[in-house]
Amino acid sequence: MRRRQFIGLVGGVAALPVLPPLAVRAQQAGRQYRIAYLALLAGEDSTFAKPLLQRLEELGYRESKNMIWDYRSADGRAERLPQLAAELVRAGPDVLITGFGTLAPKAAIAATHSIPIVFTSVGDPVGAGLVASLSQPGGNVTGMSGQASDIAAKKLQFLEDLIPGKKPVAVLGNSDTPYTALALQQIKTAATAMGLPFAVLDARTVDQIPAAIDAAIRSGAASMLVLEDPVLLSAIRQTTDLAAKARLPAIYGPREYAQAGGLISYGTDQSQLSRRAAEYVDRILKGASPATLPVEQPTKFELVINLRAAKALGLEIPPNLLSLADELIE
């Protein structure tokens, strides 16, 4: 776990700090701001937090000058999030940022109802109970949604372009994640319209991923679509290696999958979401209320194709997919 600023525990459970109203904490010249970041996954400091920090610096916030950056990671161990959230809150940050998924913002909300919280990537923030609505979040929470309504249909179309003939698709997800239900609804609608058969495979822990991929092969799936989920994201290399070993072409979400050897990734440009989250932090420090800052949805997506993986699978990428790719890994 990486900590840029360490705040030690003082025995027992401390009471939540009493903070002045949001407007009173509006940005003031010459003061130093404490900005906290709570991450579930290991490595979020480079994938999620780095572009956010870069944007904060562009907006005038610099460590050791007018900003204290307090970063905590649970390193994939969700049970540690409540303790880390409590530590961050006791330090009295001006804003608390949370990383990928719903577990970190839920831990933050449980720790404070007064400190503004900005989440950087949540698939279904309304369904997860984080906000009242996308347009009017309410409470002390707002942020960035990492999904769009048509992304499932596009992923299925990419698989159909790659392996034509209405071949069965295995969909790997985690039923414990609120976003999974929404994604499966979108997939069902898109697959029905395309006449594409699919089967749903559940992996609620990393240990269940190998059995799920084995089940995909036994079911006769010709390809696999992997949903975005903190559990699955904590096992990117394992998942891509298992799919390659099973010779199962797969499409994933974040670009890190393709960079780890996965065939295709298509998903949100996370750096853009992180930069927008930084702009929300800036607006809050200048007096805006999270309750009235709408949850933003992504506008930029990335298609990354790993040509080495395609060659290993004996697949030829269609010209239309090659022309759409934002990046080709050779």
Contacts in CASP RR format, 6 or more apart in sequence:
PFRMAT RR
TARGET T0000
AUTHOR 0000-0000-0000
METHOD contacts of the structure
MODEL  1
MRRRQFIGLVGGVAALPVLPPLAVRAQQAGRQYRIAYLALLAGEDSTFAK
PLLQRLEELGYRESKNMIWDYRSADGRAERLPQLAAELVRAGPDVLITGF
GTLAPKAAIAATHSIPIVFTSVGDPVGAGLVASLSQPGGNVTGMSGQASD
IAAKKLQFLEDLIPGKKPVAVLGNSDTPYTALALQQIKTAATAMGLPFAV
LDARTVDQIPAAIDAAIRSGAASMLVLEDPVLLSAIRQTTDLAAKARLPA
IYGPREYAQAGGLISYGTDQSQLSRRAAEYVDRILKGASPATLPVEQPTK
FELVINLRAAKALGLEIPPNLLSLADELIE
1 42 0 8 1.000
1 72 0 8 1.000
1 73 0 8 1.000
1 74 0 8 1.000
1 75 0 8 1.000
2 43 0 8 1.000
2 45 0 8 1.000
2 71 0 8 1.000
2 73 0 8 1.000
3 70 0 8 1.000
3 71 0 8 1.000
3 72 0 8 1.000
4 63 0 8 1.000
4 69 0 8 1.000
4 70 0 8 1.000
4 71 0 8 1.000
5 68 0 8 1.000
5 69 0 8 1.000
5 70 0 8 1.000
5 71 0 8 1.000
7 70 0 8 1.000
7 87 0 8 1.000
7 88 0 8 1.000
7 90 0 8 1.000
7 91 0 8 1.000
8 87 0 8 1.000
9 87 0 8 1.000
10 90 0 8 1.000
13 86 0 8 1.000
14 86 0 8 1.000
14 90 0 8 1.000
16 89 0 8 1.000
16 111 0 8 1.000
16 112 0 8 1.000
16 114 0 8 1.000
17 89 0 8 1.000
17 90 0 8 1.000
17 92 0 8 1.000
18 114 0 8 1.000
19 25 0 8 1.000
19 92 0 8 1.000
19 114 0 8 1.000
19 115 0 8 1.000
22 116 0 8 1.000
22 140 0 8 1.000
22 284 0 8 1.000
22 287 0 8 1.000
22 288 0 8 1.000
22 289 0 8 1.000
22 290 0 8 1.000
23 287 0 8 1.000
23 289 0 8 1.000
25 94 0 8 1.000
25 285 0 8 1.000
25 287 0 8 1.000
26 285 0 8 1.000
26 286 0 8 1.000
26 287 0 8 1.000
27 33 0 8 1.000
27 282 0 8 1.000
27 285 0 8 1.000
27 286 0 8 1.000
27 287 0 8 1.000
30 66 0 8 1.000
31 66 0 8 1.000
32 65 0 8 1.000
32 66 0 8 1.000
32 67 0 8 1.000
32 68 0 8 1.000
33 61 0 8 1.000
33 66 0 8 1.000
33 67 0 8 1.000
33 68 0 8 1.000
33 94 0 8 1.000
33 95 0 8 1.000
33 285 0 8 1.000
34 67 0 8 1.000
34 68 0 8 1.000
34 70 0 8 1.000
34 91 0 8 1.000
34 92 0 8 1.000
34 93 0 8 1.000
34 94 0 8 1.000
35 56 0 8 1.000
35 61 0 8 1.000
35 67 0 8 1.000
35 68 0 8 1.000
35 69 0 8 1.000
35 70 0 8 1.000
35 93 0 8 1.000
35 94 0 8 1.000
35 95 0 8 1.000
35 97 0 8 1.000
35 281 0 8 1.000
36 70 0 8 1.000
36 71 0 8 1.000
36 72 0 8 1.000
36 88 0 8 1.000
36 89 0 8 1.000
36 91 0 8 1.000
36 92 0 8 1.000
36 93 0 8 1.000
36 95 0 8 1.000
36 96 0 8 1.000
36 97 0 8 1.000
37 49 0 8 1.000
37 52 0 8 1.000
37 69 0 8 1.000
37 70 0 8 1.000
37 71 0 8 1.000
37 72 0 8 1.000
37 96 0 8 1.000
37 97 0 8 1.000
37 98 0 8 1.000
37 99 0 8 1.000
38 72 0 8 1.000
38 74 0 8 1.000
38 81 0 8 1.000
38 84 0 8 1.000
38 85 0 8 1.000
38 88 0 8 1.000
38 96 0 8 1.000
38 97 0 8 1.000
38 98 0 8 1.000
38 99 0 8 1.000
38 104 0 8 1.000
38 107 0 8 1.000
38 108 0 8 1.000
39 45 0 8 1.000
39 48 0 8 1.000
39 49 0 8 1.000
39 71 0 8 1.000
39 72 0 8 1.000
39 73 0 8 1.000
39 74 0 8 1.000
39 98 0 8 1.000
39 99 0 8 1.000
39 100 0 8 1.000
39 104 0 8 1.000
40 73 0 8 1.000
40 74 0 8 1.000
40 76 0 8 1.000
40 78 0 8 1.000
40 81 0 8 1.000
40 99 0 8 1.000
40 100 0 8 1.000
40 101 0 8 1.000
40 103 0 8 1.000
40 104 0 8 1.000
40 230 0 8 1.000
41 73 0 8 1.000
41 74 0 8 1.000
41 75 0 8 1.000
41 76 0 8 1.000
41 99 0 8 1.000
41 100 0 8 1.000
41 230 0 8 1.000
41 233 0 8 1.000
41 234 0 8 1.000
42 73 0 8 1.000
42 75 0 8 1.000
42 76 0 8 1.000
42 234 0 8 1.000
43 73 0 8 1.000
44 73 0 8 1.000
44 99 0 8 1.000
44 100 0 8 1.000
45 71 0 8 1.000
45 73 0 8 1.000
47 254 0 8 1.000
47 256 0 8 1.000
47 270 0 8 1.000
48 99 0 8 1.000
48 100 0 8 1.000
48 120 0 8 1.000
48 121 0 8 1.000
48 270 0 8 1.000
48 274 0 8 1.000
49 71 0 8 1.000
49 97 0 8 1.000
49 99 0 8 1.000
49 274 0 8 1.000
50 274 0 8 1.000
51 270 0 8 1.000
51 271 0 8 1.000
51 272 0 8 1.000
51 274 0 8 1.000
51 275 0 8 1.000
51 278 0 8 1.000
52 97 0 8 1.000
52 120 0 8 1.000
52 274 0 8 1.000
52 275 0 8 1.000
52 277 0 8 1.000
52 278 0 8 1.000
52 281 0 8 1.000
53 69 0 8 1.000
53 278 0 8 1.000
54 275 0 8 1.000
55 274 0 8 1.000
55 275 0 8 1.000
55 278 0 8 1.000
55 279 0 8 1.000
56 67 0 8 1.000
56 278 0 8 1.000
56 281 0 8 1.000
56 282 0 8 1.000
59 278 0 8 1.000
59 279 0 8 1.000
59 282 0 8 1.000
60 66 0 8 1.000
61 67 0 8 1.000
61 282 0 8 1.000
63 69 0 8 1.000
70 88 0 8 1.000
70 91 0 8 1.000
70 93 0 8 1.000
72 84 0 8 1.000
72 87 0 8 1.000
72 88 0 8 1.000
73 84 0 8 1.000
74 80 0 8 1.000
74 81 0 8 1.000
74 84 0 8 1.000
74 104 0 8 1.000
76 230 0 8 1.000
76 234 0 8 1.000
78 103 0 8 1.000
78 230 0 8 1.000
81 103 0 8 1.000
81 104 0 8 1.000
81 106 0 8 1.000
81 107 0 8 1.000
82 107 0 8 1.000
82 110 0 8 1.000
82 111 0 8 1.000
84 107 0 8 1.000
85 96 0 8 1.000
85 104 0 8 1.000
85 107 0 8 1.000
85 108 0 8 1.000
85 110 0 8 1.000
85 111 0 8 1.000
85 112 0 8 1.000
86 111 0 8 1.000
88 96 0 8 1.000
88 108 0 8 1.000
88 111 0 8 1.000
89 96 0 8 1.000
89 108 0 8 1.000
89 111 0 8 1.000
89 112 0 8 1.000
89 115 0 8 1.000
92 115 0 8 1.000
93 115 0 8 1.000
94 115 0 8 1.000
94 116 0 8 1.000
94 284 0 8 1.000
94 285 0 8 1.000
95 115 0 8 1.000
95 116 0 8 1.000
95 117 0 8 1.000
95 118 0 8 1.000
95 281 0 8 1.000
95 284 0 8 1.000
95 285 0 8 1.000
96 108 0 8 1.000
96 112 0 8 1.000
96 115 0 8 1.000
96 116 0 8 1.000
96 117 0 8 1.000
96 118 0 8 1.000
97 117 0 8 1.000
97 118 0 8 1.000
97 119 0 8 1.000
97 120 0 8 1.000
97 277 0 8 1.000
97 281 0 8 1.000
98 104 0 8 1.000
98 105 0 8 1.000
98 107 0 8 1.000
98 108 0 8 1.000
98 117 0 8 1.000
98 118 0 8 1.000
98 119 0 8 1.000
98 120 0 8 1.000
99 105 0 8 1.000
99 119 0 8 1.000
99 120 0 8 1.000
99 121 0 8 1.000
100 120 0 8 1.000
100 121 0 8 1.000
100 230 0 8 1.000
100 233 0 8 1.000
101 119 0 8 1.000
101 121 0 8 1.000
101 122 0 8 1.000
101 123 0 8 1.000
101 177 0 8 1.000
101 179 0 8 1.000
101 230 0 8 1.000
102 122 0 8 1.000
102 123 0 8 1.000
102 125 0 8 1.000
102 128 0 8 1.000
102 130 0 8 1.000
102 177 0 8 1.000
102 178 0 8 1.000
102 179 0 8 1.000
103 230 0 8 1.000
104 119 0 8 1.000
105 117 0 8 1.000
105 119 0 8 1.000
105 122 0 8 1.000
105 128 0 8 1.000
105 130 0 8 1.000
105 141 0 8 1.000
106 128 0 8 1.000
106 130 0 8 1.000
108 117 0 8 1.000
109 117 0 8 1.000
109 130 0 8 1.000
109 140 0 8 1.000
109 141 0 8 1.000
112 140 0 8 1.000
113 139 0 8 1.000
113 140 0 8 1.000
114 140 0 8 1.000
115 140 0 8 1.000
116 140 0 8 1.000
116 141 0 8 1.000
116 284 0 8 1.000
116 289 0 8 1.000
116 290 0 8 1.000
117 140 0 8 1.000
117 141 0 8 1.000
117 142 0 8 1.000
117 290 0 8 1.000
118 141 0 8 1.000
118 142 0 8 1.000
118 143 0 8 1.000
118 277 0 8 1.000
118 280 0 8 1.000
118 281 0 8 1.000
118 284 0 8 1.000
118 290 0 8 1.000
119 125 0 8 1.000
119 130 0 8 1.000
119 141 0 8 1.000
119 142 0 8 1.000
119 143 0 8 1.000
119 144 0 8 1.000
119 277 0 8 1.000
120 143 0 8 1.000
120 144 0 8 1.000
120 270 0 8 1.000
120 273 0 8 1.000
120 274 0 8 1.000
120 277 0 8 1.000
121 144 0 8 1.000
121 145 0 8 1.000
121 146 0 8 1.000
121 268 0 8 1.000
121 270 0 8 1.000
121 273 0 8 1.000
121 274 0 8 1.000
122 128 0 8 1.000
122 130 0 8 1.000
122 143 0 8 1.000
122 144 0 8 1.000
122 145 0 8 1.000
122 146 0 8 1.000
122 179 0 8 1.000
123 145 0 8 1.000
123 146 0 8 1.000
123 147 0 8 1.000
123 179 0 8 1.000
123 182 0 8 1.000
123 228 0 8 1.000
124 145 0 8 1.000
124 147 0 8 1.000
124 178 0 8 1.000
124 179 0 8 1.000
124 182 0 8 1.000
125 131 0 8 1.000
125 134 0 8 1.000
125 137 0 8 1.000
125 143 0 8 1.000
125 145 0 8 1.000
125 295 0 8 1.000
126 132 0 8 1.000
126 133 0 8 1.000
126 134 0 8 1.000
127 178 0 8 1.000
127 182 0 8 1.000
128 178 0 8 1.000
128 179 0 8 1.000
129 178 0 8 1.000
130 137 0 8 1.000
130 141 0 8 1.000
131 137 0 8 1.000
131 138 0 8 1.000
131 141 0 8 1.000
131 142 0 8 1.000
131 295 0 8 1.000
132 138 0 8 1.000
132 139 0 8 1.000
134 145 0 8 1.000
134 294 0 8 1.000
134 295 0 8 1.000
134 297 0 8 1.000
135 294 0 8 1.000
135 295 0 8 1.000
136 291 0 8 1.000
136 292 0 8 1.000
136 294 0 8 1.000
137 143 0 8 1.000
137 290 0 8 1.000
137 291 0 8 1.000
137 292 0 8 1.000
137 293 0 8 1.000
137 294 0 8 1.000
137 295 0 8 1.000
138 290 0 8 1.000
138 291 0 8 1.000
138 292 0 8 1.000
139 290 0 8 1.000
139 291 0 8 1.000
140 290 0 8 1.000
140 291 0 8 1.000
141 290 0 8 1.000
142 280 0 8 1.000
142 290 0 8 1.000
142 291 0 8 1.000
142 293 0 8 1.000
142 294 0 8 1.000
142 295 0 8 1.000
143 277 0 8 1.000
143 280 0 8 1.000
143 290 0 8 1.000
143 293 0 8 1.000
143 295 0 8 1.000
143 296 0 8 1.000
144 273 0 8 1.000
144 274 0 8 1.000
144 276 0 8 1.000
144 277 0 8 1.000
144 280 0 8 1.000
144 295 0 8 1.000
144 296 0 8 1.000
144 297 0 8 1.000
144 298 0 8 1.000
145 295 0 8 1.000
145 296 0 8 1.000
145 297 0 8 1.000
145 298 0 8 1.000
146 268 0 8 1.000
146 273 0 8 1.000
146 297 0 8 1.000
146 298 0 8 1.000
147 179 0 8 1.000
147 182 0 8 1.000
147 183 0 8 1.000
147 228 0 8 1.000
147 268 0 8 1.000
147 297 0 8 1.000
147 298 0 8 1.000
148 268 0 8 1.000
148 297 0 8 1.000
148 298 0 8 1.000
148 301 0 8 1.000
149 186 0 8 1.000
150 186 0 8 1.000
151 186 0 8 1.000
151 266 0 8 1.000
151 267 0 8 1.000
151 301 0 8 1.000
152 183 0 8 1.000
152 186 0 8 1.000
152 187 0 8 1.000
152 190 0 8 1.000
152 225 0 8 1.000
153 186 0 8 1.000
153 189 0 8 1.000
153 190 0 8 1.000
153 193 0 8 1.000
153 194 0 8 1.000
154 266 0 8 1.000
155 225 0 8 1.000
155 251 0 8 1.000
155 253 0 8 1.000
155 266 0 8 1.000
156 169 0 8 1.000
156 187 0 8 1.000
156 190 0 8 1.000
156 191 0 8 1.000
156 194 0 8 1.000
156 196 0 8 1.000
156 225 0 8 1.000
157 194 0 8 1.000
158 251 0 8 1.000
158 264 0 8 1.000
158 266 0 8 1.000
158 303 0 8 1.000
158 321 0 8 1.000
159 169 0 8 1.000
159 223 0 8 1.000
159 225 0 8 1.000
159 249 0 8 1.000
159 251 0 8 1.000
160 166 0 8 1.000
160 194 0 8 1.000
160 196 0 8 1.000
161 318 0 8 1.000
161 320 0 8 1.000
161 321 0 8 1.000
162 223 0 8 1.000
162 249 0 8 1.000
162 264 0 8 1.000
162 315 0 8 1.000
162 317 0 8 1.000
162 318 0 8 1.000
162 321 0 8 1.000
163 222 0 8 1.000
163 223 0 8 1.000
163 249 0 8 1.000
163 315 0 8 1.000
166 194 0 8 1.000
166 195 0 8 1.000
166 196 0 8 1.000
166 197 0 8 1.000
167 221 0 8 1.000
167 222 0 8 1.000
167 223 0 8 1.000
168 197 0 8 1.000
168 198 0 8 1.000
168 199 0 8 1.000
168 219 0 8 1.000
168 220 0 8 1.000
168 221 0 8 1.000
168 222 0 8 1.000
169 191 0 8 1.000
169 196 0 8 1.000
169 197 0 8 1.000
169 198 0 8 1.000
169 199 0 8 1.000
169 221 0 8 1.000
169 222 0 8 1.000
169 223 0 8 1.000
169 224 0 8 1.000
169 225 0 8 1.000
170 198 0 8 1.000
170 199 0 8 1.000
170 201 0 8 1.000
170 215 0 8 1.000
170 216 0 8 1.000
170 219 0 8 1.000
170 221 0 8 1.000
170 223 0 8 1.000
170 224 0 8 1.000
170 225 0 8 1.000
170 248 0 8 1.000
171 184 0 8 1.000
171 187 0 8 1.000
171 198 0 8 1.000
171 199 0 8 1.000
171 200 0 8 1.000
171 201 0 8 1.000
171 224 0 8 1.000
171 225 0 8 1.000
171 227 0 8 1.000
172 201 0 8 1.000
172 203 0 8 1.000
172 209 0 8 1.000
172 212 0 8 1.000
172 213 0 8 1.000
172 216 0 8 1.000
172 224 0 8 1.000
172 225 0 8 1.000
172 226 0 8 1.000
172 227 0 8 1.000
172 232 0 8 1.000
172 239 0 8 1.000
173 180 0 8 1.000
173 200 0 8 1.000
173 201 0 8 1.000
173 202 0 8 1.000
173 203 0 8 1.000
173 212 0 8 1.000
173 226 0 8 1.000
173 227 0 8 1.000
173 229 0 8 1.000
173 232 0 8 1.000
174 180 0 8 1.000
174 202 0 8 1.000
174 203 0 8 1.000
174 204 0 8 1.000
174 227 0 8 1.000
174 229 0 8 1.000
174 231 0 8 1.000
174 232 0 8 1.000
175 181 0 8 1.000
175 202 0 8 1.000
175 204 0 8 1.000
176 204 0 8 1.000
176 231 0 8 1.000
177 227 0 8 1.000
177 229 0 8 1.000
177 230 0 8 1.000
177 231 0 8 1.000
179 227 0 8 1.000
179 228 0 8 1.000
179 229 0 8 1.000
180 227 0 8 1.000
180 229 0 8 1.000
183 227 0 8 1.000
183 228 0 8 1.000
184 200 0 8 1.000
187 198 0 8 1.000
187 225 0 8 1.000
188 198 0 8 1.000
190 196 0 8 1.000
191 197 0 8 1.000
191 198 0 8 1.000
198 225 0 8 1.000
199 216 0 8 1.000
199 219 0 8 1.000
199 221 0 8 1.000
201 212 0 8 1.000
201 213 0 8 1.000
201 215 0 8 1.000
201 216 0 8 1.000
202 208 0 8 1.000
202 212 0 8 1.000
203 209 0 8 1.000
203 211 0 8 1.000
203 212 0 8 1.000
203 231 0 8 1.000
203 232 0 8 1.000
204 231 0 8 1.000
205 231 0 8 1.000
206 231 0 8 1.000
206 234 0 8 1.000
206 235 0 8 1.000
206 238 0 8 1.000
209 232 0 8 1.000
209 235 0 8 1.000
209 238 0 8 1.000
209 239 0 8 1.000
209 242 0 8 1.000
210 242 0 8 1.000
213 224 0 8 1.000
213 239 0 8 1.000
213 242 0 8 1.000
213 243 0 8 1.000
213 246 0 8 1.000
213 248 0 8 1.000
214 246 0 8 1.000
216 224 0 8 1.000
216 246 0 8 1.000
216 248 0 8 1.000
217 246 0 8 1.000
217 248 0 8 1.000
221 248 0 8 1.000
222 249 0 8 1.000
223 248 0 8 1.000
223 249 0 8 1.000
223 250 0 8 1.000
223 251 0 8 1.000
224 243 0 8 1.000
224 248 0 8 1.000
224 249 0 8 1.000
224 250 0 8 1.000
224 251 0 8 1.000
225 250 0 8 1.000
225 251 0 8 1.000
226 232 0 8 1.000
226 239 0 8 1.000
226 250 0 8 1.000
226 251 0 8 1.000
226 252 0 8 1.000
226 253 0 8 1.000
226 257 0 8 1.000
228 253 0 8 1.000
228 254 0 8 1.000
228 267 0 8 1.000
232 239 0 8 1.000
233 254 0 8 1.000
233 256 0 8 1.000
236 256 0 8 1.000
236 257 0 8 1.000
236 260 0 8 1.000
237 260 0 8 1.000
239 252 0 8 1.000
239 257 0 8 1.000
240 250 0 8 1.000
240 252 0 8 1.000
240 257 0 8 1.000
240 260 0 8 1.000
240 261 0 8 1.000
240 262 0 8 1.000
240 309 0 8 1.000
243 249 0 8 1.000
243 250 0 8 1.000
243 262 0 8 1.000
243 263 0 8 1.000
244 261 0 8 1.000
244 262 0 8 1.000
244 309 0 8 1.000
244 312 0 8 1.000
244 313 0 8 1.000
247 313 0 8 1.000
249 263 0 8 1.000
249 264 0 8 1.000
249 313 0 8 1.000
249 315 0 8 1.000
250 262 0 8 1.000
250 263 0 8 1.000
250 264 0 8 1.000
251 263 0 8 1.000
251 264 0 8 1.000
251 265 0 8 1.000
251 266 0 8 1.000
252 258 0 8 1.000
252 262 0 8 1.000
252 264 0 8 1.000
252 265 0 8 1.000
252 266 0 8 1.000
253 265 0 8 1.000
253 266 0 8 1.000
253 267 0 8 1.000
253 268 0 8 1.000
254 265 0 8 1.000
254 267 0 8 1.000
254 268 0 8 1.000
254 270 0 8 1.000
255 265 0 8 1.000
255 267 0 8 1.000
255 302 0 8 1.000
255 304 0 8 1.000
255 327 0 8 1.000
256 265 0 8 1.000
257 265 0 8 1.000
258 264 0 8 1.000
258 265 0 8 1.000
258 304 0 8 1.000
258 305 0 8 1.000
258 306 0 8 1.000
258 309 0 8 1.000
258 327 0 8 1.000
258 329 0 8 1.000
259 304 0 8 1.000
259 306 0 8 1.000
259 329 0 8 1.000
261 306 0 8 1.000
261 308 0 8 1.000
261 309 0 8 1.000
261 329 0 8 1.000
262 306 0 8 1.000
262 309 0 8 1.000
263 305 0 8 1.000
263 306 0 8 1.000
263 309 0 8 1.000
263 310 0 8 1.000
263 313 0 8 1.000
263 315 0 8 1.000
264 303 0 8 1.000
264 304 0 8 1.000
264 305 0 8 1.000
264 306 0 8 1.000
264 321 0 8 1.000
265 302 0 8 1.000
265 303 0 8 1.000
265 304 0 8 1.000
266 301 0 8 1.000
266 302 0 8 1.000
266 303 0 8 1.000
266 304 0 8 1.000
267 301 0 8 1.000
267 302 0 8 1.000
267 303 0 8 1.000
268 298 0 8 1.000
268 300 0 8 1.000
268 301 0 8 1.000
268 302 0 8 1.000
269 298 0 8 1.000
269 300 0 8 1.000
269 301 0 8 1.000
269 302 0 8 1.000
272 298 0 8 1.000
272 299 0 8 1.000
272 300 0 8 1.000
273 296 0 8 1.000
273 298 0 8 1.000
276 296 0 8 1.000
280 288 0 8 1.000
280 293 0 8 1.000
280 296 0 8 1.000
283 293 0 8 1.000
284 290 0 8 1.000
284 293 0 8 1.000
302 326 0 8 1.000
302 327 0 8 1.000
303 321 0 8 1.000
303 324 0 8 1.000
303 325 0 8 1.000
303 326 0 8 1.000
303 327 0 8 1.000
304 325 0 8 1.000
304 326 0 8 1.000
304 327 0 8 1.000
304 328 0 8 1.000
304 329 0 8 1.000
305 317 0 8 1.000
305 321 0 8 1.000
305 322 0 8 1.000
305 325 0 8 1.000
305 327 0 8 1.000
305 328 0 8 1.000
305 329 0 8 1.000
306 329 0 8 1.000
307 317 0 8 1.000
307 328 0 8 1.000
307 329 0 8 1.000
307 330 0 8 1.000
308 329 0 8 1.000
308 330 0 8 1.000
309 329 0 8 1.000
310 316 0 8 1.000
310 317 0 8 1.000
322 328 0 8 1.000
END
